[in-house]
Amino acid sequence: MRLKAKHLLAGCVSALMTASALPTLAQQSALRIALNADIRGTNPGVNRDDNTDAVVLHAVEGLVAYGEDTSIQPLLAESVTVSEDRRSYVFKLRKGIKFHNGADLTAGDVAWSWNRYMDPKTEWRCLADFDGRGRSKVEAVEAPDPQTVVFRLSNQDALFLASLARTDCAMTGIIHKDSVKADGTWDKPIGTGPFKLAEWRRGEFVKLTKFDGYANRAEGKPNGYAGSKRPLVDEVRFLVIPDDAAAKAALLRGDVDIVPDVANTDVKEIKANPNLGLSIAQNAGLSTLLMQTRDPLLSNVKMRQAIAAALDTPQIVQAVTEGLAKHNNSIVPMSSSYHTAAHDQGYKYDPETAKKLLQEAGYKGEPVVILTNKRYPQTFSSSVIIQAMLQAVGINANLEVLEWATQLDRYSKGNYQIMAFPYSARLDPSLSYESVMGPKDKQPRKVWDNPEAQALLDKSMIVSDKAERQKIFDELQRRFLTEVPFVMLYNGVDTSAYHKNVQGYTASVLSKPRAWEVRVTN
């Protein structure tokens, strides 16, 4: 009896602890968001991953931020002025911005934060993009008055603002000096964001609390990481639930309010549940069919054109995304403001033309191997459909399923004929092109190796005029469709599920959950 009583008491204590970690829906000011893995730290842009960025960017903000259309918008800055030689950037700070500790934001704080990021001891992820190892070097940061910050560059860099705004750089978030201890070691982020870090219980949850002194830039709708960012709940808890099935079960039970990354296969069930809602956004990731242009067969452009003509990409995308995504045959993501009518042009599905091109290429039934993996279900599913479509026009296509680590190694070495491969999102078109373009002799993982096209890409990283950049991207799209260095299929999809008592939550093309402008009601 004593043993049973002991177990019963332990069970009650465990239940109470669980209840304290998972606020009930009756607590209207609490919002609970599932995370598929714990964060790695709280130091902005240091020892980070996507979940870490998602949480930390509720507490810290940068001078500029990505909008939902992936354009660069002012955030802590009121305005940005660029010099005629495009080597100096003058940021005027918004007035009335305070840190979580009540201190006013000044240009001195910006300069201090920047100098800390540039110290190699900080181990900031993006140091190499600004210290001269990348496109340019920030030679000086000046604070001529409390509301003005001047960045001086060694040379023109059209991607300077885009690099500052990168979420994997933590948006170059401005923090107060008290974020570090007296000995210089990291303590916690004291930023200007709509929420403050209150507690991190490793492996369980991260608790954020509302920042009552938040200086909202503009009333209205959220716009990526810019726009309106009011904290409308008193508390946000990011709950660590690594298993997808467990996260869905927690949502159905009411133990969490939002699951930001539900599987496409669960969409029908969630749609049928009257208590749940869905928000879907097509992100900037690239889902592709890579072709090794140095392969004896695939070095022939007619062979590559035949493969493109053999693929019904709208049908492939419809099947593998459950109809959630649209096909996109451009390297410029559909969410980008640079995705114009020129980038709506794509491959024409024409099996007869594919057969004719195969004859012109001298194809005689040689085996073609498509590498794929099962870590990413959509990638594997698209591979199966692609194999069938290629076989239908007479290509001897075979699938080889690899472990993800093995496939990644083969990709890095350029050791493949054809490969179904997903790229993570790059939010500026130049960076999307850069992820696939370059000299294979120096970087075997590169897919499109064309000096003329590379010259256009290099120019796009210097030219700042939007109209000029648009012309460059349009010309790159024309060349891409003609040369077919690989087949672009579609951009990734983010599908979020939430309880219908959650108001204002939307999935984002930036692929991260956002708790601002969100309410929880009865």
Stockholm file with secondary structure:
# STOCKHOLM 1.0

chainA/1-522         MRLKAKHLLAGCVSALMTASALPTLAQQSALRIALNADIRGTNPGVNRDDNTDAVVLHAVEGLVAYGEDTSIQPLLAESVTVSEDRRSYVFKLRKGIKFHNGADLTAGDVAWSWNRYMDPKTEWRCLADFDGRGRSKVEAVEAPDPQTVVFRLSNQDALFLASLARTDCAMTGIIHKDSVKADGTWDKPIGTGPFKLAEWRRGEFVKLTKFDGYANRAEGKPNGYAGSKRPLVDEVRFLVIPDDAAAKAALLRGDVDIVPDVANTDVKEIKANPNLGLSIAQNAGLSTLLMQTRDPLLSNVKMRQAIAAALDTPQIVQAVTEGLAKHNNSIVPMSSSYHTAAHDQGYKYDPETAKKLLQEAGYKGEPVVILTNKRYPQTFSSSVIIQAMLQAVGINANLEVLEWATQLDRYSKGNYQIMAFPYSARLDPSLSYESVMGPKDKQPRKVWDNPEAQALLDKSMIVSDKAERQKIFDELQRRFLTEVPFVMLYNGVDTSAYHKNVQGYTASVLSKPRAWEVRVTN
#=GR chainA/1-522 SS CHHHHHHHHHHHHHHHHHHHHSCCTTCTTEEEEEESSCCCCSSTTSSCCHHHHHHHTTTCCCSEEECTTSCEEESSEEEEEECTTSCEEEEEECTTCBCTTSCBCCHHHHHHHHHHHHSGGGCCTTGGGTBSSSSCBEEEEEEEETTEEEEEESSCCTTHHHHHHCGGGGGGCCCCGGGBCTTSCBCCCCCSSSEEEEEEETTTEEEEEECTTCCCSCSSSEETTEECCCCCSSEEEEEECCCHHHHHHHHHHTSCSEETTCCGGGHHHHHHCTTEEEEEEEEEEEEEEEECTTSTTTTSHHHHHHHHHHCCHHHHHHHHTTTCSCBCCSSSCTTSTTCCGGGTCCCCCCHHHHHHHHHHHTCCCCEEEEEEESSSHHHHHHHHHHHHHHHHTTCEEEEEEECHHHHHHHHHHTCCSEEEEEECCCSSHHHHHHHHBSCTTTCTTCCBCCHHHHHHHHHHTTCCCHHHHHHHHHHHHHHHHHHCSEEEEEEEEEEEEEETTEESCCCCTTCSCCCTTCEECC
#=GC SS_cons         CHHHHHHHHHHHHHHHHHHHHSCCTTCTTEEEEEESSCCCCSSTTSSCCHHHHHHHTTTCCCSEEECTTSCEEESSEEEEEECTTSCEEEEEECTTCBCTTSCBCCHHHHHHHHHHHHSGGGCCTTGGGTBSSSSCBEEEEEEEETTEEEEEESSCCTTHHHHHHCGGGGGGCCCCGGGBCTTSCBCCCCCSSSEEEEEEETTTEEEEEECTTCCCSCSSSEETTEECCCCCSSEEEEEECCCHHHHHHHHHHTSCSEETTCCGGGHHHHHHCTTEEEEEEEEEEEEEEEECTTSTTTTSHHHHHHHHHHCCHHHHHHHHTTTCSCBCCSSSCTTSTTCCGGGTCCCCCCHHHHHHHHHHHTCCCCEEEEEEESSSHHHHHHHHHHHHHHHHTTCEEEEEEECHHHHHHHHHHTCCSEEEEEECCCSSHHHHHHHHBSCTTTCTTCCBCCHHHHHHHHHHTTCCCHHHHHHHHHHHHHHHHHHCSEEEEEEEEEEEEEETTEESCCCCTTCSCCCTTCEECC
//
